Each structure stands twice: as structure tokens, then as C-alpha cells.
Amino acid sequence: MTDDVDDSARRDFLAAVTWTVGGAGIAAASWPFIASMNPSRDIESRVTTDVELGSIATGETKTVLWQGKPVFVFHRTEQQIARMQAAAPALDPQADGDRVVDPQWLVVVGICTHLGCVPNKNSDGWLCPCHGSVYDNSGRVLHGPAPRNLELPPYDIIAGARIRLGKA
């Protein structure tokens, strides 16, 4: 009778060891697969982009690359800010104050919402050279074929000296 108890205890111990070693083996074999799903270092480096504001004169636009897309950082004049706050665009209505963090800085993704062309800056806003969509100095579409305003990237103004595009 003691032999049966010893065999039963030994069997339970061997089963527990087998399950433990098997589980550890599965975890070790799965680790490279799970780690391969993380973004690579070059992708992580493009998550955020800092833009120094001191180099952008009033009335000028600086184009920077963020996540492979052009982003327009536009330093608006007081007259442009006043016109944009008073304007009421028709196609995709949105208040100027809802599109900016600081009224003097407009930050938009520089890709036309119609077919993905890069609009050209002019004194009244942006003109898409492909099909003629016109955007105002708040990035709002005035007339199409573009169906929506220029996209707003996530950004923060850091100490009034630079803009950080993206969220870390």
C-alpha cells in the first residue's frame, strides 16, 4: 500500500514538473514572436517631432515631416487671426478657435483631403494644384472637391518656444 502512495506522489510531482517545464518552454518560444509585434526603433523615433518656433517669422509657414507626412506650421499675423475668427466657411464648418491651441500658430497636416496632394501656400490660405480645392488660413476648406478641412495633428506648445508633434 505504501508503494501505491509513493507512486501516486511521484506521478503528481512528475506531472507538475512536466507542466512547469512545458509552460516555460512555450513562453520562451513565444517571446520572439511577441517581441516582433513591437514597433522598430526607426518607427519609434518618428512618433514625435519637435519644431523650433523662433525660426518662423510672422506670416511664414514652415513645412516639417512627421510620420512621413508634411505638416504646415504657420505663424499667422494679427490680421489673419482676426479674419479667420470672423470667417464662416461653408463646406466643413469649424470655428478657428477649435482648430488652434494658440491663435498665432496654425498646425495642419499638409495633405489635401480630396486625393492626397500637397497644397501650395498663398496669401489667403492654400490651393491644391491637383483639382483646385481651396483652404483658408485656418486650414478650412472653402470650396472643393475636398470634402473636409485639413487634418489637425496632435501637438503641444512647449514653453512657447517649440511645438511637439505627436503624443509620446
Secondary structure, 3 states (H helix, E strand, C coil): CHHHHHHHHHHHHHHHHHHHHHHHHHHHHHHHHHHCCCCCHHHHCCCCEEEECCCCCCCCEEEEEECCEEEEEEECCHHHHHHHHHCCCCCCCCCHHHHCCECCEEEEECCCCCCCCCCEEECCEEECCCCCCEECCCCCEEECCCCCCCCCCCEEEECCCEEEECCC
